[in-house]
């Protein structure tokens, strides 16, 4: 996933800042991910109305509110436990 310039813009923004201020300032920026792209304004709108005290808070909110398309294979986990009666998967070394 590429934040393009959005990460730098969020870092340079003056804080505290509200969700609405960040949408107004950077809402038209695009975030590219493996299955498409999203507008920053749409992503922040899903995060809800918040006041961010620092760039890290805003960045975490942005990344947390990305749609499932940005995550990769949906419902995939290589960390599932073996069920009762199974020996489990063979160990693989990468």
C-alpha positions in Angstrom: 0.0 0.0 0.0 1.3 3.5 -0.8 0.2 6.5 1.1 1.9 8.6 -1.6 2.5 12.0 -0.2 -0.4 11.7 2.3 1.9 10.4 5.1 4.2 13.4 4.7 1.3 15.8 4.6 -0.2 14.4 7.8 3.1 14.5 9.5 3.6 18.2 8.6 0.1 19.2 9.6 -0.3 21.3 12.8 -1.8 19.4 15.7 -4.2 19.1 17.5 -6.4 18.6 14.4 -9.9 17.3 13.9 -11.0 14.7 11.4 -12.9 17.4 9.6 -9.8 19.6 9.3 -7.8 16.7 7.9 -10.5 15.9 5.4 -10.7 19.5 4.3 -6.9 19.8 3.9 -6.1 16.3 2.3 -9.4 14.7 1.4 -8.7 14.7 -2.3 -5.4 12.8 -1.8 -5.3 9.2 -3.1 -4.1 6.1 -1.2 -3.1 3.3 -3.6 -3.4 -0.3 -2.4 -3.2 -3.7 -4.1 -6.8 -3.9 -5.0 -7.4 -0.3 -6.1 -7.3 3.1 -4.4 -9.3 5.3 -1.9 -9.6 9.0 -1.3 -8.3 10.1 2.1 -11.5 12.0 2.7 -13.5 8.8 2.4 -11.2 6.9 4.7 -11.1 9.6 7.4 -14.9 9.9 7.2 -15.2 6.2 8.2 -12.9 6.9 11.2 -15.5 9.2 12.7 -15.2 12.6 14.3 -12.0 12.7 16.4 -9.4 15.2 17.5 -5.9 14.0 16.9 -3.1 15.2 19.2 -0.2 14.2 17.0 0.6 12.9 13.5 0.9 9.3 14.8 -2.7 9.3 16.0 -4.0 10.6 12.6 -1.8 8.1 10.7 -3.1 5.2 12.8 -6.7 6.3 12.3 -6.2 6.5 8.6 -4.6 3.1 8.3 -7.2 1.6 10.6 -10.1 2.9 8.6 -8.9 1.6 5.2 -11.3 -0.7 3.6 -10.9 -4.5 3.5 -9.6 -4.2 -0.1 -6.3 -2.8 1.3 -5.6 -5.8 3.6 -4.9 -8.6 1.1 -6.6 -12.0 1.1 -9.7 -11.7 3.2 -10.2 -14.1 6.1 -6.7 -15.7 5.4 -4.6 -16.6 8.4 -1.6 -18.9 8.6 -1.8 -18.8 12.3 -4.9 -20.9 12.9 -4.6 -23.5 15.5 -4.8 -27.2 14.6 -8.2 -28.8 15.4 -8.5 -31.6 17.8 -7.2 -34.9 16.3 -4.9 -33.2 13.8 -1.2 -33.2 13.9 -1.1 -29.8 12.4 0.8 -28.5 9.3 4.3 -29.4 8.5 6.9 -26.9 9.5 8.2 -24.9 6.5 11.3 -22.9 6.6 11.5 -19.9 4.4 
